[in-house]
């Protein structure tokens, strides 16, 4: 049987270890990226932090999380406690539109790409950044995104339609 035809079970609850791993990795690489910028130019570090915070509010919470069934149907979330997401966002059952997908992608790509210029000025911090970033992104893309109910997310590779 080919890899494309293999049946993959969708996840309804994330294991505690998975949530801890994703949160430490995700917030870890952002903090390390901000720190690497701060060492060279504090102003740009605050600009990056502003980008991440605004991006988190708009690109993640509004564009992605408000459409995600996990906090609202399964009371679960990889990146925040589901109760926090429910208080901040109203569930929108319609699929993400193209602008929301672009907004989400800009935040994710920007969070990783922006610090690279400053990270290359300090190879130790660069390595630490990627120790947090690579497993987080790989875990998302190659494991969780193949088992996700959020079918309109641009990273969803479950092959499922609906929800």
C-alpha positions as CSV (number, residue, x, y, z in Angstrom):
1,X,0.0,0.0,0.0
2,X,1.4,3.4,-0.9
3,X,2.0,6.1,1.7
4,X,-0.9,8.2,0.1
5,X,-3.4,5.4,0.6
6,X,-2.6,4.6,4.3
7,X,-5.4,5.4,6.7
8,X,-4.4,7.9,9.3
9,X,-6.5,8.4,12.4
10,X,-7.3,12.0,13.2
11,X,-6.4,13.3,16.7
12,X,-9.2,14.5,18.9
13,X,-7.1,15.2,22.0
14,X,-3.5,16.1,22.0
15,X,-1.3,14.2,24.6
16,X,0.0,16.4,27.4
17,X,3.6,15.7,26.3
18,X,2.7,17.0,22.8
19,X,1.2,20.2,24.1
20,X,4.3,20.8,26.3
21,X,6.7,20.0,23.5
22,X,4.9,22.3,21.0
23,X,4.5,25.2,23.5
24,X,8.2,25.0,24.6
25,X,9.4,24.7,21.1
26,X,7.2,27.4,19.6
27,X,7.6,30.0,22.3
28,X,11.2,29.0,22.8
29,X,12.3,29.8,19.2
30,X,10.5,33.1,19.3
31,X,12.1,34.1,22.6
32,X,15.5,33.0,21.3
33,X,15.0,34.9,18.1
34,X,14.0,38.1,20.0
35,X,17.1,37.7,22.2
36,X,19.4,37.3,19.3
37,X,18.1,40.5,17.8
38,X,18.2,42.3,21.1
39,X,21.9,41.5,21.5
40,X,22.6,43.5,18.3
41,X,19.8,46.0,18.2
42,X,17.2,46.4,20.9
43,X,14.9,48.5,18.8
44,X,14.6,45.8,16.1
45,X,14.1,43.3,18.9
46,X,11.0,45.2,20.1
47,X,9.8,45.5,16.5
48,X,10.1,41.7,16.1
49,X,8.3,41.2,19.4
50,X,5.6,43.6,18.2
51,X,5.3,41.6,14.9
52,X,5.0,38.4,16.8
53,X,2.4,39.7,19.3
54,X,0.3,41.3,16.6
55,X,0.8,38.3,14.4
56,X,-0.3,36.0,17.3
57,X,-3.5,38.0,17.8
58,X,-4.4,38.4,14.2
59,X,-2.6,35.7,12.2
60,X,-3.0,32.9,14.7
61,X,-6.0,33.7,17.0
62,X,-8.2,35.4,14.4
63,X,-7.2,33.8,11.2
64,X,-6.4,30.3,12.4
65,X,-7.7,29.5,15.9
66,X,-11.2,31.0,15.4
67,X,-11.8,28.4,12.6
68,X,-10.1,25.5,14.5
69,X,-12.4,22.8,15.9
70,X,-10.0,21.8,18.7
71,X,-10.7,24.5,21.3
72,X,-14.4,24.6,20.6
73,X,-15.4,21.0,19.9
74,X,-12.7,19.0,21.6
75,X,-11.6,21.5,24.4
76,X,-8.0,21.1,23.4
77,X,-5.3,23.2,21.8
78,X,-1.6,22.8,21.1
79,X,-0.5,26.4,21.7
80,X,-2.7,27.8,24.4
81,X,-5.1,26.4,27.0
82,X,-8.4,25.9,25.1
83,X,-10.3,28.0,27.7
84,X,-8.1,31.0,26.8
85,X,-8.8,30.6,23.1
86,X,-12.6,30.3,23.8
87,X,-12.5,33.5,25.8
88,X,-10.6,35.4,23.1
89,X,-12.1,34.0,19.9
90,X,-15.6,33.3,18.7
91,X,-15.8,30.0,16.7
92,X,-16.3,30.6,13.0
93,X,-17.4,27.4,11.3
94,X,-16.8,28.6,7.8
95,X,-13.4,27.6,6.2
96,X,-10.5,30.0,6.3
97,X,-10.5,32.4,3.3
98,X,-7.4,33.1,1.3
99,X,-6.5,36.3,3.2
100,X,-6.7,34.4,6.5
101,X,-4.5,31.7,5.1
102,X,-2.0,34.3,3.9
103,X,-2.1,36.1,7.2
104,X,-1.4,32.9,9.1
105,X,1.5,31.9,6.8
106,X,3.1,35.4,7.0
107,X,3.1,35.1,10.8
108,X,4.6,31.6,10.9
109,X,7.2,32.3,8.2
110,X,8.0,35.8,9.6
111,X,8.5,34.4,13.1
112,X,11.1,32.0,11.8
113,X,12.7,34.1,9.0
114,X,13.0,37.6,10.6
115,X,15.6,36.7,13.3
116,X,17.9,34.8,10.8
117,X,20.0,37.9,10.0
118,X,20.8,38.5,13.6
119,X,21.1,34.8,14.4
120,X,24.0,34.4,11.9
121,X,25.9,36.9,14.0
122,X,26.0,34.4,16.9
123,X,26.3,30.7,15.9
124,X,25.6,29.4,19.4
125,X,22.3,31.2,19.5
126,X,21.6,30.2,15.9
127,X,22.0,26.5,16.9
128,X,19.8,26.9,20.0
129,X,17.1,28.6,17.9
130,X,17.1,25.7,15.4
131,X,17.1,23.1,18.2
132,X,13.8,24.6,19.3
133,X,12.4,25.4,15.8
134,X,13.2,22.3,13.8
135,X,11.5,19.7,16.0
136,X,8.5,22.0,16.5
137,X,8.0,22.6,12.8
138,X,8.8,19.0,11.9
139,X,6.4,17.7,14.6
140,X,3.7,19.9,13.2
141,X,4.1,19.2,9.5
142,X,5.1,15.6,9.5
143,X,3.0,14.2,12.4
144,X,0.2,16.5,13.7
145,X,-0.8,18.2,10.4
146,X,-1.5,14.7,8.9
147,X,-3.9,13.9,11.8
148,X,-5.7,17.3,12.2
149,X,-9.4,18.1,12.1
150,X,-8.8,21.7,11.0
151,X,-9.2,20.9,7.3
152,X,-9.1,24.5,6.0
153,X,-5.7,25.2,7.6
154,X,-3.0,25.6,4.9
155,X,-0.8,23.1,6.8
156,X,-3.4,20.3,7.0
157,X,-2.2,17.2,5.2
158,X,-4.9,14.8,6.5
159,X,-6.6,14.6,3.1
160,X,-9.9,14.9,4.9
161,X,-12.7,17.2,3.8
162,X,-15.4,18.8,5.9
163,X,-15.3,20.3,9.4
